[in-house]
Amino acid sequence: MSLNPADTRFADHLRSLLPADRIRAVEPRYLEDPRDIAHGRAGVVAVPKTTEEVAVLIRAAGEARVGVIPYGGGTGLVGGQVMPDGPAPMVLSLERMAAIRAVYPEENVLIAEAGAILADVQAAAREANRLFPLSLAAEGSCRIGGNLGTNAGGVNVLRYGNTRDLCLGLEAVLPDGSIWHGLTRLRKDNTGYDLKNLLIGAEGTLGVITAATLKLSPVPAGRGTALIAVASPRAALDMLALARDHLGEGVSAFELIHRQGLDFQAEVLPQIRQPWSEPPEWCVLIDVGLARGLDPQQALADLFEAAMERDLAYDGLIAQNEAQAQDFWTVREHLPEANRKIGAVSSHDISLPLGALPEFLATAPAEIARHGDFRINCFGHLGDGNLHYNIFPQKGRTRAEYANVKEAARQAIYDMVVGFGGSFSAEHGVGRAKVGELERYGDPARLAAMRAIKAALDPLGIMNPGAVLR
């Protein structure tokens, strides 16, 4: 059955298999992209309540040859959750599977369904006096299944790792409709292929994650936050090494911020309190979590003094309370919103080897300028080499005026990144927006293996068709 939006036969068939309220008419929110770049299509929206119901839906989709788009919070930025072309698929939303199934504080383990909102998972951990450290700007709306499907990163990767590193086990429905019961709480289990890590980061192309066993951590006894003006990206990198020498694994986040992002906020988000009356060219936002008995403010003051002595830093602000710390993080968290309001010509989620970052940041502007007169806003997770490197129109111009140079500038950035041994997609995934880049830059042996895995697990090609591979 090839479904189009006006065809009700498949929806009627689903209603014969499941309670009627599990099948919905298509609402615009399921077809929208946060950046308003891509718009999806769908013939039906399914909202199951149980893993068994997900299995019924996947089997029915396979029998009818209808594509399935697993849908979490809809916050993905590479089009993995919207399908603009081809036969209209079934959008399978996990929003009604949002339970916290169990918490084991003594094991530092929490089991959540895939539709659980990340902020709710964090809150459940806090209630048990534990920390679930994944932290994203979209944590109030993104869902843990989507975080796992894209192997989301966020601000705490430096200390705690990506979502992949925070997962012990999965429950999932595979493309043939079978259920994999893999919600193990074991830390060691060497019994064959690692199906968990195959599904994490696969963006719904190999199955539907329905629940996960997640790792928790102790809550640090003391937290400290500082904004420090640094002489250059090279100085920021040297300061990161200095911070780890001083504080070891106590460094939770180390964010690099360029002045352009602060200027954008002042322009379009004047309600955000800016930390400096005259912003520095570059600054770093540092978050530390220390053991009982250690003073985080003093530790940050000592770090700042050591950085000053080495001419790495020249100004700094150390939060004296939680409200001040939140003010600093509010600035960081609203950088993407200011970007959206300004309107990027092209946005890039890149990663580079740490040692290559200073040279890339020094040489990239001149290369990009060959293609147009842009403003560049660079910010991101310096601790793990992940930068959001975005180009914007000059003030008074619109991004539409750059339409003829957008692709050339984008390609130039990715060519430079790959040339430095980096990645064109650090934490957002491939989705549909970057399939071409994966084909262009991907290792041929790896791509062949990926296609073989896809063909073996999803021979009908129903799982998120067009995403990651085509």
N, C-alpha and C positions, 0 to 999 in steps of 0.2 A: 504494500500500500504506500503510495507516494502522497504524503499529506500536503494540502495547501490550507491557508488560513480559513477558507470558507468551508472546508470539508469537516463534517461532524462525525463521520463514521468511526474514526479511531477513538474520539472522546466518548462516544456512546458505548463502544466496546469496553473502554476502561471503567465506565460507570456500571457495567454489568459484572465487573470483577471485584470492585471495591465500593465502599460506601460513597454515595453521591457527592458528599462534601469534600472528598479527596481530589475532585476534578473541578478546576475553575476555568472561567473564561479568561482570556489573556488580558492582563492589565499592562498599561504602558511601563510601569516601574520594572517589570521583568525584561524589558527590551531596551533599557537605557544604559548608556555608558557614562561614568562619572564625569568624563571630560567632554561629553557631547560630541564625540568624534565618530563613533560607530552606533548604529541602531539595529537591533535584532528583529527576528521574525519568530513566530511560534504559532502552532496550530492549537495547542492546549497547554495548560499549566497543571501539573500534578503536585499535590502537597500531602505526601504520605505521613502517617503518624508512627509507623513501626518499620523496622528493617525488613520484616516479612512482606510488608506492603511495597517497599522499594523493589524487592525481588520480583513481585508480581508485575510491577510496572516495567521493569527491565526485560522480563521474559516476553511481555506483550509487545514491547517496542521491537525486540528482535524478530518476533514472528511477523510483524507488519513492516519491517525494514524502515522504521521511523527513528530518526536521530534523537539522541537524548543529550540535553544540555544540563549538567548538574549545576545548581544555582545555590549560592550561599547568601552573602550579604549584598552582592552586586557591586562591591567596591573595587573589583579588579581593574587595572589600568591598561591592559593589553588586549582587551576584547575577547578574553576566554569565556565570558559568560553571555556574550551576545553573538548571534549568528546572522549576519546580514543577508547572505545569499544561500541558494539551494532550497530543497524541499523543506517546508516549515517543520521544525522539530517539536518534540515535547520538552518543555522546560520542567525539570524536576527540582522543586524547591524543598530544601531540608528545614524550612523555618519552623515546622511543627514538631520537629525532633530536636528539642532544645534542652533536654533534661540533663542535670548533673546526676549520673547514676550512682556514683559512690565516691567517697573520699577516704583515703587511708593516710592520715597525717603521720603515723609512725613509720610508714614506708615512703613518704614523700610522693604519693601517687594520687591522682584524681582521674576518674573515668567520666567523660562527657560525650553526649551525642553531638553529631556533626553540626547540627543547627544551633548549638549554644553560641550566644554572642560572646566574643572574647572578653569584654568587660565583665560579663556574668561569671565566666570561668575564673577571672582574676579575683572577683568578689568571693566566690566559693572557697578559693584557696585562702584568702585573708581570714574568712570565718574560722578556718582551721589553724590559724596562726602560721600559715605557709605563704609562699610566694609563687605565683605562676608568672615568670619573668617576661614572656612575650609582650611587647608594648609597641603599638602602632598608632598612627594618627587616626585611623578608622576604627579603633577598638570598641567604640560605642555601637557600631553597626556591622562590622565584619564578623563572620562566623568561623568557628574553629575548623570546620570541614574545608572551607575555602583557604584558610591559613595553611592547612596541611597540603591541600591540593596544589598550592603554589609554592610551598616551602617558604613561607613569609619570613622576613628578617626583622626589621625594626631597629630600635635604638639600643637594645641590650645584647646584641649578638656578640659583642666583644667579650662579655663575661659568660653568657649562658648559651650561646649558639643560636642557629636558626631553628625554625619549628621542627625540622627533622631531628635535631638534637634533643628536643623536649618531648619526644614521643617514644613510648615503649611498645605499644601494640595498637592494632587497628581491628575494627570490624568493618567489612566492606561487602558490597554486592558486586560480583564480577559480571562481565558482559553477557555471560550465558544465563544470568539470573541466579547463580549459586551464591550462597552466603559463606564468606570466609570468617570464621569465628576466631579472630586473632587478638583478642583483648587481653593479652598476657600482662602480668605485672613483673615479669622476670627481667633482671638486668643482664643475665647471661643465658643465651639459648642458641647454641650453634647446631641447628638441626636442618640444614639445607639452605636453599635460596632465601634471600631476604625480601620477601614479598612486601613487607611493610615499606621499606625504602624504595621499592619500585613504584608503589602507588603514591607515596609522598612526592610532590613535585610533578606528577604526571598530568595535572590540570584536568582531571576527570576523563582522560582519554583511555584509561585502562580499567575503570570501574568507579563505583560511587562509594566513597567513605561515609559510613553511617555512625561510627563512634570511635573514640580514641582513648587509650590509656596514656595519660600525660604525666610528665615528671614535674614535681614541685621542688622548691628549694626553701631553706630556712630564710626567715625575714631578717635582713641585716639589722643589727642593733642600732647602728647609727648611720644616717644618710647625710651626705654633704653635696652641695651643688655650687659650681663657680662658673662665671663667664670670664674668660681671660683673653685679652687682646694680644695677638702674636705677630711677630715681624713678617712672617711669610708662611706659605704651606710647608716649606722645608722646616721652619722653626716649629710649626704645629706637630709635624711628625717626630721631630726630636723631643718635643715636650711629651708626646705620647710615650715614647721610650722611657723618658725620665719619670713619668707618672707610674709606669709599671715597675720601674726600679724601686720607687718610694713606697708604692701601695700594693704591689703584686696584683692578685686577683680581685682586690677591692675596687678596681676601676670598672664600673658597670657600663658607662657610656662615655664616648668621646666624639663629639659632633663638631664638624667644621662648618663655619658660616661665613659667607662673603658679604661685604657691605651692601651689594646690590639687593640682596634679599631684605635687609633692614630698610633700605630706601623704598623698596616696593611696599612694605608694610606701612611705612609712614605716609605713603601716597594713597593707598586704598583701604587700609585698616587703621585709621588714626586712633581708634579706641584701644589698640594694643599698646600698653606702656612700654616704651623703648628704654633699654638699660643705659644708653649713652646719649647725651645731647649731640655729640659728634661721633658717629659710628666709626670704628676702626675698619681698615681695609679687610682684615681677616681676624676672626676670633674663634675660640673653641669653647664649647659648653661641656663641662665635665661633671659627671655624676659618680659618686663613690658610695659604697655600702660597706661599712666596717664592722668588725666584731665588737662585742661588749668590752668596755674599758678603753676604747680608742676614741679620740675626739676628731670627728671628720672635719670640722671647721679648721682646727689647728693643723691637721694633716694637709689640707688644701692650702693654708697659708704658708706652710713649710715648702710645699711644692712650688707655689708662686715665687717665693723668695729664691729658690734654687734656679728656677727658670729665668728670673731677672738677672741673676749672677752670670748666666750663660748667654745673655742677650737674646733669649728666645721670646720673652714676654715683656711688655712695657706698661700694661695697665690691667687691672683685674677687679672683679666684684665677687665676693664670697657671700652666699646667702646665709643670713643669720637666723632664719626660721623657715618653716615650711611654706608660708605665704610667699616669701621672697623667692624660694626655690621654684615654686609654681609659676611665678611671674617670668622667671628665666625660661622655663619650659614652654610657657604659653607663646613666647616669641618663636621658639623653634618649631612648635607644632603648627603655627599659623603661616609658616613659610609657603607650604603648598597652596593654601587658600589665597594668599596674596598673588602667587603666580597665576592662579586661575583667573583672578580678577584682571590682571594685567593682560593675559592672553598670550601664551607661548607660541612662537613659530614652530618649535619642535622641542620635545622633552626627551631626556635620555637617562635611563637607569643603568649606570655602568659600574663596573668594578675593575680595579687595577691592583697589581702587586704594590704593596705599600711603598717600596723603594722607588717605584716608577711614578708615583703621584706628583711629586714636585715638578719633574720634567714635563709631564703631560700638561699640568696646569700652566706652566710657563710657555709652552709652545703652541697649545691648542688655539688661543685667541687669534694669532696671526694666520693660522691655517683657515680658520672659520671666516676671517675677514676677507679672504679671497672670494667668498661667495656672497657677501653682503655686509651691510653695516648693522650689526646686532648689539644688543645688550646681553650680557651673559650673567646668569645667576647660578652659582655653584654652591651647593650645600650637601651635607650628608654624613654618613657614618664613617668617619676617618679611621676608627679603630679596626674596621674590617675591610677597608678599601672601597666601600660602596659610596659613590657620589651620585647626586642628582644634578646633572649638568644640562641646563636648559637655556635656550636662546630665545630672545624676545625682540620685538620691534624697537627701534629707537623711539623715544618719547615724541608724541605727535603723529606717529605713523601707526597703521594697523597691520595685523599679521597677514591680511589678505594681500597686501602689497608685496609680500615675500613669497607668494605661492610658487613663483617660477624658480626660486632658489632653495626652497625648503628641502627637497630630497637631496640635492647636491651637498648642502651643509650637513644634513643628517648622515649621509654616507661618509663624508669626510671625518666626522667625529668617530663613527664606528671603525673606520679604517685605522685611525690613530689608536683607538683603544685596543683593538686586536693586535696592532703592531707592537704595542707595549706589553703584550701578553695578557690582556684583560678580557672582559666579557661585556657584550652588548646588553645583557640582561642580568642584573645582579640579584634582585629580589622580587621582581614583579612577574617573572615567568616569560613565556613565549606567546601564549594565547594565539590569536589570529593575526595580531598586528606585527609580530616579529618572525613569522614563519619564513619569510624571504631571507632574513638575516641568518637564521639557523641554517638554511640551505647554503647560503653564501660562505659562511665562516665555519660551519660545523665540520668536524673531522669525518671523513667519508666512512671509516670503519665504524665509528660510533653511530652515525646516522643509519647505516645498514643494520646494525644491531637493534636500534630503536624501532625501525620499520618491521624487523622480524618479530620483535616482542609484541608490537601492536597487532600484527597479522595473526599471531598465535593466540593472543588473549581475546581479541576483538575481530574475528574474521569477517563479521558482517559490517564492520565499520560504523556501528551505531553510536559509539561513545564520543561525545563532543566532536563531531566530525568537523574537520578543517582547523582544529586547534593543534598546535605544536607541530604536527606533520600533515602533509597533504599529498 
